[in-house]
Amino acid sequence: MSADSVLTGGKVWCGMGLPLAEAVAITGGKVAASGSAADIEALIGPETRVVDLAGRLATPGLNDAHMHLLPYGLAMAEVDLRPKAAPTLDSLLSSLRRRAEAMPPGEWLTGRGYDHFQLDVGRHPTRDELDAACPDHPVYIVRTDGHLAVANSRALALAGIDEDTPSPEGGLIERRDGRLTGLLAETGREAVLAVLPNPTEDALVEAIERGGRDLLSHGITSCMDAACGIRAGWAEMLAYQRARRDGRLPVRTYLCLMGDKTRSILPQAMAEGLVTGKGDDMLRIGPVKIFTDGSAGGRTAAMTRPYLGGDQSDLGILCIPDDAEVAAMVLEAHRAGYQMAVHAIGDAAIEQVLNAFEAAFADTPDPDRRHRIEHCGWLRPDQLARLRAMHVLPAPQPVFLYYFGDLYLTLAEEERVASSHPMRTWIEAGLHPSASTDCPVTEIAPMPNLYTMVTRKTAKGTVLGPEHRLSIEEALHAYTWASAYGSREEGIKGTLAPGMLADIAVWDRDLLAVEPEALLEARAEMTILGGEVVHGEAAA
C-alpha cells in the first residue's frame, strides 16, 4: 500500500533510543514507517507526495509543555514592551504614547513584556511616568513574568485603589512614603483585572489562531495553555471549543484549567464533565492550575531563605498562606479525577504543594495521576525524594536561566542559582522533566531553550550549574516525548515511531551535529501537523 506522503533525502531523528532514519512515510496522518531511503521508496506510489529533505534534519514536532497560547495571541496585539522593542524607559514610554495617540480618550491601553532589570533605569516604571505619557487613558502594563504590573492613576481609580487600600492576602499594592507607586504584584492586580474590559469571543478565537500560527512557524506542533480562564473566565473555554469546531485551532492544545482561589473555571468544567483527558487529539482537557507563589525575577517566588539585598522577611509571597486551604483545593480536584499543575517556583511554595499532594494521595491513591509542579525551579535537595515517591512531574522552563540567570545572581547566592532547574537530577530520578518557555514570559522560539539545556549558559554567557548540561538528544527528548508524557499523551505523539501522529519539524541545519552556539541561529523551515504541511514549503 502506498503512503500518502514521504519525507526522504535527509536525516530523521525519530526520538530518544530510536534508530536514526533517512526517510519517513506518512499515511492517514500518522507515521507508517521510517528507515533507509531505499526501504521507504517501496511505499512511494503514483499519488504519494514526496518531500525532499535536501539533507536537512527532521524531528518530532516540538511540544511546549507550559505556555499561554491565548494570552500570547492577545499580547501580540498589545504594545510590545519586551527589552528588544523597548530597551529604555524613554522608549517604553514613547511606545505607549504613540499607541495612545491613535486611540480614543478613555480607552484602556495595555502593554506586555518589560523587564525592569534590563531597563536602563534598572527599576519599574511608575504611575507618574505612565500618567505623563498617557494622561487621557487608563494604562496597565505587565512585567515579562506576568506576576507584576504597573497601573497609572486612571487605571487605579477605575479599580477603586487609593492610598488607603490595603494590600490583599497573597499580593502587594506598593506605596512609597505613603503614596501609590502603581506597582501591583500577584493578587494585588485583581482589582484592576476586574475592571479591565474582557476581549470578545471573536477576539479570543483570533488570538488563539494568531498565537498558534506563530508556534507552527517555530516547529511547535503541540502546547499546553497553562491557565485557561485566567483573563476572561469561561469565555476562554468557549473560544477554544469554537476554534476547534471551526478549524481555527492551529496546534494541538492541552488545556490547563484555572482552579485558583480568585480565578476559577473549575466549577463549570466539573458541571460539564470536562475532566482531565476529555477531548481529542487537537483539544484535550488537562490539569487544574493553582498559583501558590509568584516569580523569582519579581522577588515574589516564596523562598525559605531571603533574597539578597533584603531583610530576613524578604521571602517572596505565598499567594494562599493557609496550607490547609491549598490542601483542600487540591483534594477537591484530585478526588474528581483531575491531574494537578500547581504553580510553585520557590522552595517554600514547593513545600506547600508537596504537602497538599501527599494528603491527596493518602486520601485517594492513584500511582499514575502524574500531578505536576509548574516551574519547580528552586526546590531543595530534600524535596526531590518526595517528588520521586509520588511521581510528581516537574514542568520547568530551562530557558529562564538563559533570559533571567544573570538577574537571579543578584537575587540569590550563586550556589542556589546554579542548583536551580536541575534537569540532570530530575532525569536521573525518572521524573521526565519537560521543556517549555512560559511564553509570553519568554520568547516562544525554542532554540534558546535547547541551547541552555545543552550549555547551561545565560544570554550573556554566564555558566550556571554545568553538571546539569544535557546532550542535544536529551534536550529534544524533553521538548517532545517528555512533554507528551506530562499530558499523558506519550502513546500518540512525541516520537516518530509507527502509529504515532505525523507531527514533524524540519530544521535548517543538523541540530544533532552543530556546535551549541549554532543552535541559537537554527530555524524551522517546515512544520507538518498530522501529515499536512502547515508551515513552510516543501523543497522542490
VENBELMO-V833123 format. One record per residue. N is the residue number from 1. RES is the residue in three letters. SS is DSSP state (2 for helix, 1 for strand, 0 for the rest). PSI is psi in whole degrees, 0 to 359 (* if undefined). Layout:
BEGIN
n,res,ss,psi
N,RES,SS,PSI
N,RES,SS,PSI
END
This chain:
BEGIN
n,res,ss,psi
1,MET,0,134
2,SER,0,149
3,ALA,0,156
4,ASP,0,319
5,SER,1,158
6,VAL,1,132
7,LEU,1,126
8,THR,1,164
9,GLY,1,24
10,GLY,1,215
11,LYS,1,132
12,VAL,1,113
13,TRP,1,109
14,CYS,0,346
15,GLY,0,163
16,MET,0,127
17,GLY,0,354
18,LEU,0,151
19,PRO,0,143
20,LEU,0,146
21,ALA,1,168
22,GLU,1,343
23,ALA,1,158
24,VAL,1,138
25,ALA,1,143
26,ILE,1,132
27,THR,1,130
28,GLY,0,32
29,GLY,0,5
30,LYS,1,161
31,VAL,1,125
32,ALA,1,320
33,ALA,1,159
34,SER,1,156
35,GLY,1,205
36,SER,0,159
37,ALA,2,322
38,ALA,2,319
39,ASP,2,315
40,ILE,2,337
41,GLU,2,330
42,ALA,0,342
43,LEU,0,1
44,ILE,0,118
45,GLY,0,184
46,PRO,0,334
47,GLU,0,0
48,THR,0,132
49,ARG,1,123
50,VAL,1,124
51,VAL,1,120
52,ASP,1,114
53,LEU,0,344
54,ALA,0,44
55,GLY,0,359
56,ARG,0,167
57,LEU,1,132
58,ALA,1,140
59,THR,1,168
60,PRO,1,147
61,GLY,0,144
62,LEU,1,156
63,ASN,1,105
64,ASP,1,105
65,ALA,1,351
66,HIS,1,98
67,MET,1,179
68,HIS,0,87
69,LEU,2,308
70,LEU,2,311
71,PRO,2,326
72,TYR,2,315
73,GLY,2,321
74,LEU,2,317
75,ALA,2,331
76,MET,0,341
77,ALA,0,357
78,GLU,0,177
79,VAL,1,125
80,ASP,1,111
81,LEU,0,15
82,ARG,0,155
83,PRO,0,323
84,LYS,0,336
85,ALA,0,328
86,ALA,0,78
87,PRO,0,344
88,THR,0,162
89,LEU,2,319
90,ASP,2,318
91,SER,2,325
92,LEU,2,312
93,LEU,2,325
94,SER,2,321
95,SER,2,317
96,LEU,2,319
97,ARG,2,317
98,ARG,2,319
99,ARG,2,320
100,ALA,2,323
101,GLU,2,338
102,ALA,0,5
103,MET,0,152
104,PRO,0,143
105,PRO,0,142
106,GLY,0,346
107,GLU,0,142
108,TRP,0,139
109,LEU,1,123
110,THR,1,149
111,GLY,1,163
112,ARG,1,142
113,GLY,1,0
114,TYR,1,152
115,ASP,0,107
116,HIS,0,331
117,PHE,0,329
118,GLN,0,348
119,LEU,0,151
120,ASP,0,334
121,VAL,0,349
122,GLY,0,28
123,ARG,0,172
124,HIS,0,149
125,PRO,0,160
126,THR,0,163
127,ARG,2,325
128,ASP,2,320
129,GLU,2,322
130,LEU,2,323
131,ASP,2,316
132,ALA,2,323
133,ALA,2,324
134,CYS,0,71
135,PRO,0,341
136,ASP,0,9
137,HIS,0,144
138,PRO,0,131
139,VAL,1,137
140,TYR,1,114
141,ILE,1,142
142,VAL,1,132
143,ARG,1,160
144,THR,0,327
145,ASP,0,347
146,GLY,0,5
147,HIS,0,348
148,LEU,1,152
149,ALA,1,163
150,VAL,1,133
151,ALA,1,147
152,ASN,0,181
153,SER,2,321
154,ARG,2,317
155,ALA,2,317
156,LEU,2,318
157,ALA,2,317
158,LEU,2,329
159,ALA,0,354
160,GLY,0,23
161,ILE,0,124
162,ASP,0,187
163,GLU,0,341
164,ASP,0,358
165,THR,0,123
166,PRO,0,155
167,SER,0,136
168,PRO,0,168
169,GLU,0,130
170,GLY,0,21
171,GLY,1,180
172,LEU,1,132
173,ILE,1,104
174,GLU,1,141
175,ARG,1,149
176,ARG,1,129
177,ASP,0,38
178,GLY,0,9
179,ARG,1,141
180,LEU,1,134
181,THR,1,342
182,GLY,1,345
183,LEU,1,130
184,LEU,1,137
185,ALA,1,141
186,GLU,1,234
187,THR,2,350
188,GLY,2,346
189,ARG,2,346
190,GLU,2,321
191,ALA,2,324
192,VAL,2,316
193,LEU,2,330
194,ALA,2,334
195,VAL,2,353
196,LEU,0,126
197,PRO,0,135
198,ASN,0,146
199,PRO,0,154
200,THR,0,166
201,GLU,2,322
202,ASP,2,316
203,ALA,2,324
204,LEU,2,317
205,VAL,2,318
206,GLU,2,321
207,ALA,2,318
208,ILE,2,314
209,GLU,2,317
210,ARG,2,311
211,GLY,2,319
212,GLY,2,321
213,ARG,2,325
214,ASP,2,322
215,LEU,2,317
216,LEU,2,326
217,SER,0,347
218,HIS,0,12
219,GLY,0,14
220,ILE,1,119
221,THR,1,347
222,SER,1,155
223,CYS,1,166
224,MET,1,121
225,ASP,1,112
226,ALA,1,7
227,ALA,1,63
228,CYS,1,124
229,GLY,0,0
230,ILE,0,332
231,ARG,0,309
232,ALA,0,17
233,GLY,0,217
234,TRP,2,337
235,ALA,2,332
236,GLU,2,320
237,MET,2,315
238,LEU,2,324
239,ALA,2,318
240,TYR,2,317
241,GLN,2,320
242,ARG,2,317
243,ALA,2,318
244,ARG,2,314
245,ARG,2,323
246,ASP,0,6
247,GLY,0,29
248,ARG,0,16
249,LEU,0,103
250,PRO,0,330
251,VAL,0,154
252,ARG,1,129
253,THR,1,132
254,TYR,1,117
255,LEU,1,116
256,CYS,1,122
257,LEU,1,129
258,MET,1,123
259,GLY,1,34
260,ASP,0,171
261,LYS,0,321
262,THR,0,340
263,ARG,0,116
264,SER,1,136
265,ILE,0,12
266,LEU,2,318
267,PRO,2,318
268,GLN,2,319
269,ALA,2,316
270,MET,2,317
271,ALA,2,330
272,GLU,0,6
273,GLY,0,24
274,LEU,0,82
275,VAL,0,163
276,THR,0,129
277,GLY,0,341
278,LYS,0,144
279,GLY,1,204
280,ASP,0,190
281,ASP,0,341
282,MET,0,324
283,LEU,1,116
284,ARG,1,142
285,ILE,1,132
286,GLY,1,220
287,PRO,1,181
288,VAL,1,136
289,LYS,1,131
290,ILE,1,139
291,PHE,1,126
292,THR,0,343
293,ASP,0,193
294,GLY,0,237
295,SER,0,150
296,ALA,0,317
297,GLY,0,332
298,GLY,0,4
299,ARG,0,27
300,THR,0,358
301,ALA,0,135
302,ALA,0,114
303,MET,0,162
304,THR,0,348
305,ARG,0,139
306,PRO,0,155
307,TYR,0,150
308,LEU,0,143
309,GLY,0,357
310,GLY,0,178
311,ASP,0,185
312,GLN,0,345
313,SER,0,358
314,ASP,0,75
315,LEU,0,12
316,GLY,0,200
317,ILE,0,126
318,LEU,0,116
319,CYS,0,327
320,ILE,0,92
321,PRO,0,335
322,ASP,0,108
323,ASP,2,322
324,ALA,2,327
325,GLU,2,318
326,VAL,2,315
327,ALA,2,321
328,ALA,2,322
329,MET,2,316
330,VAL,2,316
331,LEU,2,319
332,GLU,2,312
333,ALA,2,321
334,HIS,2,314
335,ARG,2,328
336,ALA,0,359
337,GLY,0,9
338,TYR,0,144
339,GLN,0,151
340,MET,1,146
341,ALA,1,83
342,VAL,1,130
343,HIS,1,117
344,ALA,1,118
345,ILE,0,310
346,GLY,0,160
347,ASP,2,331
348,ALA,2,319
349,ALA,2,319
350,ILE,2,320
351,GLU,2,317
352,GLN,2,318
353,VAL,2,317
354,LEU,2,319
355,ASN,2,318
356,ALA,2,319
357,PHE,2,317
358,GLU,2,319
359,ALA,2,321
360,ALA,2,317
361,PHE,2,327
362,ALA,2,324
363,ASP,2,314
364,THR,0,89
365,PRO,0,142
366,ASP,0,93
367,PRO,0,347
368,ASP,0,33
369,ARG,0,330
370,ARG,0,47
371,HIS,0,151
372,ARG,1,151
373,ILE,1,115
374,GLU,1,130
375,HIS,1,289
376,CYS,0,30
377,GLY,0,328
378,TRP,0,45
379,LEU,0,157
380,ARG,0,157
381,PRO,2,324
382,ASP,2,343
383,GLN,2,344
384,LEU,2,317
385,ALA,2,326
386,ARG,2,321
387,LEU,2,313
388,ARG,2,320
389,ALA,2,325
390,MET,2,358
391,HIS,0,50
392,VAL,0,128
393,LEU,1,129
394,PRO,1,137
395,ALA,1,77
396,PRO,0,172
397,GLN,0,89
398,PRO,0,332
399,VAL,2,344
400,PHE,2,325
401,LEU,2,325
402,TYR,2,310
403,TYR,2,326
404,PHE,2,0
405,GLY,2,319
406,ASP,2,328
407,LEU,2,317
408,TYR,2,324
409,LEU,0,342
410,THR,0,352
411,LEU,0,337
412,ALA,0,160
413,GLU,0,150
414,GLU,2,321
415,GLU,2,328
416,ARG,2,318
417,VAL,2,316
418,ALA,2,330
419,SER,0,0
420,SER,0,158
421,HIS,0,57
422,PRO,0,77
423,MET,2,316
424,ARG,2,316
425,THR,2,317
426,TRP,2,319
427,ILE,2,314
428,GLU,2,335
429,ALA,0,0
430,GLY,0,27
431,LEU,0,2
432,HIS,0,59
433,PRO,0,136
434,SER,0,179
435,ALA,0,142
436,SER,0,172
437,THR,0,341
438,ASP,0,20
439,CYS,0,135
440,PRO,0,17
441,VAL,0,316
442,THR,0,176
443,GLU,0,147
444,ILE,0,337
445,ALA,0,127
446,PRO,0,342
447,MET,2,320
448,PRO,2,327
449,ASN,2,310
450,LEU,2,317
451,TYR,2,314
452,THR,2,325
453,MET,2,325
454,VAL,2,327
455,THR,2,336
456,ARG,0,35
457,LYS,1,147
458,THR,0,175
459,ALA,0,335
460,LYS,0,0
461,GLY,0,3
462,THR,0,131
463,VAL,1,128
464,LEU,0,109
465,GLY,0,61
466,PRO,2,341
467,GLU,2,348
468,HIS,2,10
469,ARG,0,143
470,LEU,0,159
471,SER,0,162
472,ILE,2,326
473,GLU,2,321
474,GLU,2,321
475,ALA,2,317
476,LEU,2,323
477,HIS,2,317
478,ALA,2,326
479,TYR,2,357
480,THR,0,275
481,TRP,2,313
482,ALA,2,325
483,SER,2,321
484,ALA,2,323
485,TYR,2,321
486,GLY,2,341
487,SER,0,15
488,ARG,0,35
489,GLU,0,19
490,GLU,0,347
491,GLY,0,350
492,ILE,0,343
493,LYS,0,169
494,GLY,0,343
495,THR,0,173
496,LEU,0,39
497,ALA,0,155
498,PRO,0,135
499,GLY,0,347
500,MET,0,156
501,LEU,1,136
502,ALA,0,70
503,ASP,0,117
504,ILE,1,140
505,ALA,1,135
506,VAL,1,124
507,TRP,1,157
508,ASP,0,358
509,ARG,0,167
510,ASP,0,98
511,LEU,0,336
512,LEU,0,344
513,ALA,0,339
514,VAL,0,159
515,GLU,0,149
516,PRO,2,321
517,GLU,2,330
518,ALA,2,342
519,LEU,2,325
520,LEU,0,338
521,GLU,0,355
522,ALA,0,148
523,ARG,0,152
524,ALA,1,119
525,GLU,1,340
526,MET,1,142
527,THR,1,134
528,ILE,1,131
529,LEU,1,119
530,GLY,0,35
531,GLY,0,356
532,GLU,1,135
533,VAL,1,119
534,VAL,1,354
535,HIS,1,136
536,GLY,0,177
537,GLU,0,143
538,ALA,0,142
539,ALA,0,146
540,ALA,0,*
END
